[in-house]
Amino acid sequence: MSERVMPGRTDSLITLVAADALWVDLTADSDVPTAPGAFTRSPAHARAGYVLLGAQVVATVRASGGQWSVPEAEVRRAAAELNAVRMDRQDLVRVGPVRRAPRQEGDEETPLRWRRRITRELQERDGLDQEARREAGRPYHLAGIDWRQILVERNREGTWRLPRAVVRLLDAAEHAETRWVRAARTRRAGAAATEPPSHPRQTPDADARRTTSPEGPTVSLRPYNGELEGRLYSVLSRKPGTSRRVSGWVCAVCRSGPAAVLDHCHEHGYVRAPVCQSCNTLERPDHLYSNDIRVANRYTRLFHTDTDDWLTHWHRCSGCRARTTLPLPHLAAWTAHTACRSLRPTHRAPRGRKPCGVLRVSWTGSQNAPRSCLLTVAVDFCPSGEHRVLARVPYREAAERFRVWLAETAPAVAAAAGPDRLDGLPAQSRPVVADTSGGDLELF
């Protein structure tokens, strides 16, 4: 028997069954398809203390009578955030298969690890029919998202792809879950510290951050202080134990989540810093082909909101810092988003005027031949059917514009850059080992 939700009482607790119905009702018109069992079907697990809805963590509460409930206001807030996501079903990102099969986890309910779950589900489906898979408790959704509706399989390539907006959303959910678990462990540790200890405890390091994995003991995370500066990724990637060492750092960009990958400049070959999966995904420009980038609104965060953090991170590469530039894909995205923004036409809209279509930047040549490299900024998906070229900017002119903008926007980063800041830097770029673990990542 379904339960009725009172729309006016958003401050009250509702049962998981009622929350399932409310979630589906609130997200009926969302671009991202949602699942009806967001609270009661795997991988949701109320006893873990929370449920993921998109990029939001909704806490679960054990009400009177032992029945699990959630705050209705939190469900509505998560639904509103998901409804604001715009998804382009043609803009796809490769999500699998991974190089090696994921190991079986001790707890199937947590954590999210959505790439592993999708890989395991798709690898096992040939041996089980649909009804048997449901009985086996396989993931029916991921963070309330019905990923099966939007998964694209390319048999000729042998790949699985999801819309880029959904990939970002699931990465954000995984990151939010990590932060929630760490905060919950910290609260419990603080509560335990107020009680008389029954046995001596080791005092944690004040400078180290601590997080607890649901599968294992507490792990100490240390801040990254440039220990790998000037090192070549092609050398470090072949050293045994590098992945374990990376996982011991806090993300060097957001400084909140545990590091998962070793970010490096694919143009010069130098290591930047260890970063979390969420920041690594955010950093990648929206690209269509190897020399063609679609410039989305999220570049506001990279070039405006969190400019200092990202510029500092990109200039951890010795090559970019010495040449006071960015890798060509990032420089092209900056040129389109920042330097050519005033050239973007607008159209009439119900509430004033709206920017035309979507910006796209492509280039001919490469940074290794700056005289012949040319960036072309254009507009795609124009409502009136136009596809106009806004500007053609030579590489050297784009690099000079960036230097001027850098000095005005991030003086500290600009002051640390330049050829006189690094002695002994090789004139030629170092070779880079291609990273084939993800789709089209070799540019960045």
C-alpha positions in Angstrom: 0.0 0.0 0.0 1.5 3.3 -1.1 1.9 6.1 1.4 0.7 9.6 0.9 3.2 12.5 1.1 2.0 15.8 2.5 3.6 18.5 0.2 3.3 21.2 2.8 5.1 19.5 5.6 8.7 19.5 4.1 10.2 19.6 7.6 8.9 16.1 8.5 10.3 12.7 8.3 8.9 10.3 5.7 9.4 6.6 5.3 11.6 5.1 2.6 8.6 3.9 0.6 7.1 7.4 0.6 10.5 8.8 -0.3 10.8 6.5 -3.3 7.4 7.8 -4.6 8.3 11.4 -3.9 11.7 11.1 -5.7 10.1 9.8 -8.8 7.3 12.4 -8.8 9.7 15.3 -8.3 12.1 14.2 -11.0 9.6 13.2 -13.6 10.6 16.0 -16.0 14.4 15.7 -15.3 16.8 15.3 -18.3 18.5 12.6 -16.2 16.3 9.4 -15.9 15.7 8.4 -12.3 14.8 5.0 -10.7 11.7 4.3 -8.6 13.7 2.3 -6.0 16.2 5.1 -5.0 15.8 4.4 -1.3 14.9 0.7 -1.1 16.8 -0.9 -4.0 20.5 -1.7 -4.2 22.9 0.0 -3.8 20.9 2.2 -1.4 21.4 1.0 2.2 19.5 2.8 4.9 21.4 1.2 7.7 24.6 2.9 6.4 23.2 6.2 7.7 22.7 7.9 4.4 21.4 7.5 0.8 22.9 9.1 -2.3 20.5 11.1 -4.5 22.5 12.5 -7.4 25.4 14.4 -5.9 23.5 14.9 -2.6 23.9 12.8 0.6 20.5 12.4 2.3 20.8 11.1 5.9 18.6 8.3 7.1 17.0 8.3 10.5 15.6 5.5 12.6 12.2 6.7 13.7 10.0 5.3 16.5 9.2 1.7 16.0 12.5 1.0 14.3 11.3 2.2 10.9 13.9 4.0 8.7 12.9 7.4 7.5 14.5 10.4 5.7 13.8 14.2 5.9 11.4 15.2 3.2 13.1 18.6 2.7 16.4 16.8 1.8 14.7 14.7 -0.8 13.2 17.8 -2.4 16.5 19.6 -2.3 18.3 16.8 -4.1 15.5 16.6 -6.7 15.7 20.3 -7.4 19.5 20.0 -7.9 19.1 17.0 -10.3 16.4 18.8 -12.3 18.8 21.6 -12.9 21.3 19.3 -14.7 21.2 19.5 -18.5 22.2 16.3 -20.3 23.3 16.1 -23.9 22.7 12.4 -25.0 25.2 12.9 -27.9 28.1 14.0 -25.7 29.3 10.7 -24.4 32.2 9.6 -22.3 33.7 6.1 -22.2 33.3 4.5 -18.8 34.3 0.9 -19.6 35.4 -1.8 -19.8 38.2 -1.3 -17.3 41.6 -2.9 -17.8 41.1 -5.5 -15.1 37.9 -7.0 -13.7 37.0 -5.3 -10.3 37.5 -7.3 -7.2 34.5 -8.5 -5.3 33.7 -6.1 -2.4 32.9 -7.3 1.0 29.9 -5.0 1.3 27.8 -4.8 -1.8 25.8 -1.9 -0.5 28.6 0.7 0.1 30.5 2.5 -1.2 29.2 3.7 -4.5 32.2 3.0 -6.8 29.9 3.3 -9.8 32.4 2.3 -12.4 33.1 -1.0 -10.7 29.4 -1.7 -10.3 28.6 -1.0 -13.9 31.5 -3.1 -15.0 30.6 -6.1 -12.8 26.9 -5.8 -13.9 27.6 -5.8 -17.6 30.3 -8.5 -17.4 27.9 -10.9 -15.6 24.7 -10.2 -17.5 25.5 -12.8 -20.3 25.3 -15.6 -17.7 22.1 -14.4 -16.0 18.8 -13.4 -17.4 17.2 -10.2 -16.2 15.0 -11.8 -13.5 17.8 -13.7 -12.0 20.0 -10.6 -11.9 17.3 -8.8 -9.9 17.0 -11.6 -7.5 20.8 -11.6 -7.1 20.5 -8.0 -5.8 22.5 -6.3 -8.5 22.5 -2.5 -8.7 19.1 -1.3 -9.9 20.2 2.3 -9.9 23.2 4.5 -9.0 22.6 7.4 -6.7 18.9 7.3 -7.7 19.8 7.5 -11.5 18.6 4.8 -13.8 21.8 4.4 -15.7 20.6 1.5 -17.9 18.3 3.9 -19.8 21.2 6.0 -21.0 24.1 3.6 -21.3 25.4 3.3 -24.9 27.2 0.2 -26.0 29.4 0.4 -29.1 30.0 -3.1 -30.2 32.4 -2.2 -32.9 34.6 -0.4 -30.4 33.8 -2.7 -27.5 33.1 0.2 -25.2 30.4 1.4 -22.8 29.5 5.1 -22.7 27.4 7.5 -20.6 26.5 11.1 -21.2 29.2 13.4 -19.8 26.7 15.2 -17.5 25.8 11.9 -15.8 29.5 10.9 -15.5 30.2 14.2 -13.7 27.1 13.7 -11.5 28.2 10.2 -10.4 31.7 11.3 -9.8 30.4 14.1 -7.6 28.2 11.6 -5.8 31.2 9.3 -5.1 33.1 12.3 -3.8 30.2 13.5 -1.7 29.9 10.0 -0.2 33.6 10.0 0.7 33.4 13.3 2.5 30.2 12.3 4.4 31.8 9.1 5.6 34.9 10.9 6.7 32.8 13.5 8.6 30.7 10.8 10.2 33.8 9.0 11.4 35.2 12.3 12.8 32.0 13.0 14.7 32.1 9.5 16.2 35.7 9.8 17.1 35.0 13.2 18.8 32.2 11.7 20.8 34.4 8.8 21.9 37.1 11.2 23.0 34.7 12.8 25.5 34.3 9.5 27.3 36.9 8.0 29.6 39.2 5.8 27.5 39.3 2.1 28.5 42.7 1.7 27.0 45.5 4.1 25.8 45.0 5.6 22.4 47.5 6.9 19.9 47.3 10.7 19.4 46.8 11.5 15.7 49.1 13.8 13.8 47.6 17.4 13.9 48.7 18.0 10.3 47.3 14.8 8.8 43.8 14.2 7.7 42.1 10.9 8.6 39.4 9.0 6.8 37.9 5.6 7.3 37.0 3.2 4.5 33.9 1.1 5.1 36.0 -2.0 4.4 39.0 -1.3 6.5 40.7 0.6 9.4 41.4 4.3 9.6 43.9 5.6 7.1 45.9 8.8 7.6 45.9 11.2 4.7 48.6 13.8 4.4 48.5 17.1 2.5 50.5 17.3 -0.7 53.5 19.6 -0.4 55.1 19.3 -3.8 57.0 16.1 -3.1 56.7 15.0 -6.8 57.4 18.4 -8.4 59.6 18.1 -11.5 59.2 14.3 -11.7 58.3 12.7 -15.0 55.1 10.7 -15.1 56.7 8.2 -17.6 59.1 7.2 -14.8 56.8 7.3 -11.8 54.0 5.3 -13.6 56.4 2.4 -13.9 57.5 2.3 -10.3 55.8 -0.3 -8.2 53.8 1.1 -5.3 53.0 4.4 -6.9 49.2 3.9 -6.7 49.5 3.1 -3.0 51.6 6.2 -2.4 49.1 8.4 -4.3 46.2 7.2 -2.2 47.9 8.4 0.9 47.6 12.1 -0.1 44.6 14.5 0.2 43.6 15.9 -3.2 45.9 18.8 -4.0 43.1 20.8 -5.6 40.0 20.6 -3.4 42.0 19.5 -0.3 39.0 17.5 1.0 38.8 14.2 -0.8 41.4 11.4 -0.9 43.6 11.4 -3.9 42.9 8.7 -6.5 45.0 9.5 -9.6 48.3 11.1 -10.3 47.5 14.1 -12.5 50.2 15.0 -15.0 50.7 17.3 -18.0 50.3 15.3 -21.2 52.1 18.0 -23.2 55.3 18.3 -21.2 55.3 15.0 -19.3 55.7 16.4 -15.8 53.7 15.3 -12.8 51.3 18.0 -11.4 49.9 16.5 -8.2 47.7 13.7 -6.8 44.0 14.6 -7.2 40.7 13.0 -6.4 38.5 11.4 -9.1 36.0 14.3 -9.0 38.7 17.0 -9.6 40.3 14.9 -12.3 37.0 14.7 -14.1 36.3 18.4 -13.7 39.7 19.3 -15.1 39.2 17.6 -18.4 37.9 20.0 -21.1 34.8 18.9 -22.9 36.3 17.5 -26.1 34.7 16.1 -29.2 37.9 15.0 -31.1 41.6 15.2 -30.6 41.7 18.9 -31.8 38.1 20.0 -31.2 36.7 21.1 -27.8 33.2 22.0 -26.8 33.2 24.8 -24.3 30.6 24.4 -21.6 29.4 26.6 -18.8 31.4 24.7 -16.2 34.5 26.6 -17.4 33.3 29.4 -15.1 34.6 27.4 -12.2 38.0 26.7 -13.8 38.6 30.3 -15.1 36.5 32.4 -12.7 35.2 30.9 -9.4 38.2 28.8 -8.4 40.8 30.3 -10.7 43.7 30.5 -8.3 43.4 26.9 -7.3 43.3 25.6 -10.8 46.0 27.9 -12.2 48.3 26.9 -9.3 47.6 23.3 -10.0 48.3 23.5 -13.8 51.5 25.4 -13.2 52.8 22.6 -11.0 54.0 21.3 -14.4 57.6 22.7 -14.8 57.1 23.0 -18.6 53.9 25.1 -18.3 55.3 27.2 -15.5 58.6 28.0 -17.4 56.7 28.9 -20.6 53.9 30.8 -18.8 51.2 28.9 -20.7 48.7 26.1 -20.4 48.5 22.8 -22.4 47.0 23.5 -25.8 43.5 22.0 -25.0 43.2 24.2 -21.8 44.6 27.3 -23.6 42.1 26.8 -26.4 39.2 26.5 -23.9 40.4 29.6 -22.1 40.6 31.5 -25.4 37.1 30.6 -26.3 35.5 31.0 -22.8 37.4 34.1 -21.6 39.1 36.0 -24.4 36.3 35.6 -27.0 33.2 35.7 -24.7 32.3 39.2 -25.8 32.1 38.1 -29.5 29.4 35.5 -28.8 26.1 36.5 -30.3 22.8 36.5 -28.5 19.1 35.7 -29.3 15.9 37.0 -28.0 14.5 35.0 -25.0 11.4 35.3 -22.8 13.6 36.9 -20.1 15.9 39.2 -22.1 18.6 37.8 -24.4 20.3 34.4 -24.3 23.8 33.5 -25.6 23.7 31.8 -28.9 24.3 28.0 -29.1 27.4 26.4 -27.7 31.0 27.6 -28.1 33.4 25.3 -29.8 37.1 25.8 -30.4 39.3 23.8 -32.7 42.9 24.1 -33.8 45.3 23.2 -36.6 48.9 22.3 -35.9 50.2 22.0 -32.4 52.1 23.9 -29.7 55.4 22.4 -31.1 55.0 24.5 -34.2 53.5 27.7 -32.8 54.0 29.7 -36.0 51.5 27.5 -37.9 49.1 26.7 -35.0 45.8 28.5 -35.3 42.8 28.4 -32.9 39.3 28.8 -34.4 36.4 29.8 -32.1 32.9 29.1 -33.5 29.3 28.7 -32.4 27.4 25.4 -32.7 23.7 24.6 -32.2 22.5 28.1 -33.0 18.7 28.3 -32.7 18.5 30.1 -36.0 20.5 27.4 -37.8 23.7 29.5 -38.1 27.2 28.1 -37.5 29.4 31.2 -37.4 33.1 31.6 -36.8 33.7 34.1 -34.1 37.5 34.4 -34.2 40.7 32.9 -35.5 43.5 33.4 -33.0 47.2 32.4 -33.7 48.7 30.3 -31.0 51.3 32.9 -30.1 48.6 35.6 -29.7 46.5 33.3 -27.5 49.6 32.6 -25.3 50.3 36.3 -25.0 46.7 37.1 -24.1 46.9 34.4 -21.4 50.1 35.8 -19.9 48.5 39.3 -19.6 45.3 37.8 -18.1 47.3 35.6 -15.7 49.2 38.6 -14.4 46.0 40.4 -13.7 44.0 37.5 -12.3 46.6 35.5 -10.3 49.6 37.6 -9.7 51.2 35.1 -7.4 51.0 32.4 -10.0 52.4 34.7 -12.7 55.3 35.9 -10.5 56.4 32.2 -10.1 56.3 31.6 -13.8 58.8 32.4 -16.6 62.0 30.9 -18.0 64.2 32.6 -15.4 62.4 30.7 -12.7 63.6 27.3 -13.7 67.2 26.5 -14.6 68.1 23.4 -16.6 64.6 22.9 -18.0 64.9 21.0 -21.3 64.1 22.9 -24.4 62.2 20.0 -25.9 59.1 18.5 -24.3 59.6 15.1 -22.6 57.8 12.0 -24.0 54.6 11.1 -22.3 53.2 7.6 -21.6 49.7 7.5 -23.1 47.1 6.8 -20.4 44.5 4.5 -22.0 42.5 3.7 -18.9 39.8 6.1 -19.9 38.4 7.4 -23.1 40.1 10.3 -24.9 42.2 11.3 -21.9 45.5 11.5 -23.8 45.2 15.2 -24.4 45.2 16.5 -20.8 
